[in-house]
Structure formats: C-alpha cells, structure tokens
Amino acid sequence: MKKILVIDDDRDICFLLNRFLSGRGYEVIEMYAGKKALDWLDAHQPALVMCDYRLGDMDALEMLASIKHKYSDLPVIIITGYSDMRTAVRVMKMGAYDYITKPLLPDEIIHTIQQAIEHHVNHPARPAA
C-alpha cells in the first residue's frame, strides 16, 4: 500500500483526502503543520506528498525547498485555494510535480497522484554529484 503524506492546516481537507484516498487503496498520513511534517519525513518514506500552499507555520515554497533539499526525488503536489499562474510556475520550477487548485476534483486528484507515482518509479532522480 502506497503512503501519501497530506499536509494542510485545514483538518477538514485532510479528513476528506484521507477518506477519499484510503478508499482507493492508499495509506494516508495527515499532518497539520509544516515543521511536524518535515520531522515525520525524516523517519518515513511516503510515495508522494500533497501540501497546501498556505500552512500555519510556513508556506509551500519553504516546504518544497526543504523537501527537495533532502528528498529530491520525492514527488510533491501543491494544492491551493488561490489560482495564480506566477505561483504555479514558481513551484513547478522549484520541483513540484503539479499544482492543483481547490475545489479538488476527485478524478483530477487520482489521475495526478497516479501519474506522479508512476513517473517517480520510472524516472528516479539521479544522486547529487
């Protein structure tokens, strides 16, 4: 069973994603703060991270930079309630696999997760030189 780490300070979003993804065979770990999620990542290896753009203790840019610094090949999907092309381009350049806007559409979520995990398996990052 593939693990997905969901990071969002909105517990309702975490609950809904957990329920939806668990029903499709994923193990979902919910975190409500960026720093706790980074600590959790030090001891665990999920197949994918879904992170809200705005967290209480940090934003997705900080989270993404920290994750990519330590775990460069871990796919990260940024979710947000704010659709902004400049932000989307920025997070993609920083290494996010995708940028999804709320409201979250079930088919889009599953398709994006499946693609991200498949891409990660078929194209692992090369170790830093």
C-alpha positions as CSV (number, residue, x, y, z in Angstrom):
1,M,0.0,0.0,0.0
2,K,1.5,3.3,-1.1
3,K,1.7,6.0,1.6
4,I,0.7,9.6,0.9
5,L,1.6,12.4,3.2
6,V,-1.1,15.1,3.2
7,I,-0.1,18.4,4.8
8,D,-2.8,21.0,5.3
9,D,-3.7,23.1,8.3
10,D,-7.4,22.7,7.3
11,R,-8.3,19.4,9.1
12,D,-11.5,19.1,7.0
13,I,-9.4,18.9,3.8
14,C,-7.1,16.3,5.4
15,F,-10.1,14.3,6.5
16,L,-11.7,14.4,3.1
17,L,-8.5,13.5,1.2
18,N,-7.8,10.7,3.7
19,R,-11.3,9.2,3.3
20,F,-11.2,9.5,-0.5
21,L,-7.6,8.2,-1.0
22,S,-7.9,5.4,1.6
23,G,-10.9,4.2,-0.3
24,R,-8.7,3.8,-3.3
25,G,-6.0,1.8,-1.6
26,Y,-3.6,4.4,-0.4
27,E,-2.4,4.8,3.2
28,V,-2.8,8.5,4.1
29,I,-0.9,10.3,6.8
30,E,-2.3,13.6,7.9
31,M,-0.1,16.5,9.1
32,Y,-1.4,19.9,10.0
33,A,1.9,21.9,10.2
34,G,4.9,22.0,8.0
35,K,7.6,21.6,10.7
36,K,5.9,18.4,12.1
37,A,5.6,17.1,8.6
38,L,9.3,17.6,7.9
39,D,10.1,15.8,11.2
40,W,7.9,12.9,10.1
41,L,9.6,12.7,6.7
42,D,13.0,12.2,8.5
43,A,11.7,8.9,9.7
44,H,9.3,7.7,7.0
45,Q,9.2,7.4,3.2
46,P,5.9,8.1,1.5
47,A,5.4,7.6,-2.2
48,L,4.1,11.2,-2.5
49,V,3.4,14.4,-0.6
50,M,0.4,16.6,-1.1
51,C,0.9,20.0,0.5
52,D,-1.4,23.0,0.9
53,Y,0.2,26.3,-0.3
54,R,-0.6,28.1,2.9
55,L,0.2,26.4,6.2
56,G,0.1,28.0,9.6
57,D,3.8,27.8,10.3
58,M,5.3,28.0,6.8
59,D,4.2,28.2,3.1
60,A,4.6,25.7,0.4
61,L,7.7,27.4,-1.0
62,E,9.5,26.7,2.2
63,M,8.1,23.2,2.5
64,L,9.0,22.4,-1.1
65,A,12.6,23.8,-0.7
66,S,13.1,21.7,2.4
67,I,11.7,18.5,0.9
68,K,13.6,18.8,-2.3
69,H,16.8,19.6,-0.5
70,K,16.6,16.3,1.5
71,Y,14.5,14.1,-0.8
72,S,15.0,15.4,-4.3
73,D,13.1,12.5,-6.0
74,L,10.0,12.6,-3.7
75,P,7.0,13.8,-5.8
76,V,5.2,16.8,-4.3
77,I,1.8,18.1,-5.4
78,I,0.9,21.6,-4.2
79,I,-2.8,22.2,-3.5
80,T,-4.2,25.7,-3.1
81,G,-7.4,27.7,-2.9
82,Y,-5.7,30.5,-4.9
83,S,-5.2,30.2,-8.6
84,D,-2.2,32.2,-9.6
85,M,-0.1,31.4,-12.7
86,R,3.1,33.0,-11.4
87,T,2.9,30.9,-8.2
88,A,2.2,27.8,-10.2
89,V,5.2,28.4,-12.4
90,R,7.4,29.1,-9.4
91,V,6.5,25.9,-7.5
92,M,6.9,23.8,-10.7
93,K,10.4,25.3,-11.3
94,M,11.2,24.5,-7.6
95,G,10.4,20.9,-8.3
96,A,6.8,20.3,-7.5
97,Y,5.2,17.6,-9.7
98,D,2.0,19.5,-10.1
99,Y,-0.1,22.4,-8.7
100,I,-3.8,21.7,-8.2
101,T,-6.4,24.4,-7.3
102,K,-9.4,23.9,-4.9
103,P,-12.1,22.8,-5.1
104,L,-10.3,19.4,-5.5
105,L,-11.8,17.2,-8.2
106,P,-11.7,13.5,-7.4
107,D,-10.7,12.4,-10.9
108,E,-8.0,15.0,-11.2
109,I,-6.6,14.1,-7.8
110,I,-6.4,10.4,-8.6
111,H,-5.0,10.9,-12.1
112,T,-2.3,13.3,-10.9
113,I,-1.3,11.1,-8.0
114,Q,-1.1,8.0,-10.2
115,Q,1.0,9.9,-12.8
116,A,3.3,11.3,-10.1
117,I,4.0,8.0,-8.5
118,E,4.4,6.3,-11.9
119,H,6.8,9.0,-13.1
120,H,8.8,8.7,-9.8
121,V,9.1,4.9,-10.3
122,N,10.1,5.2,-13.9
123,H,12.4,8.2,-13.7
124,P,14.1,8.3,-10.3
125,A,16.3,11.4,-9.6
126,R,20.0,10.9,-10.1
127,P,22.1,11.3,-6.9
128,A,23.7,14.7,-6.5
129,A,27.3,14.8,-7.7
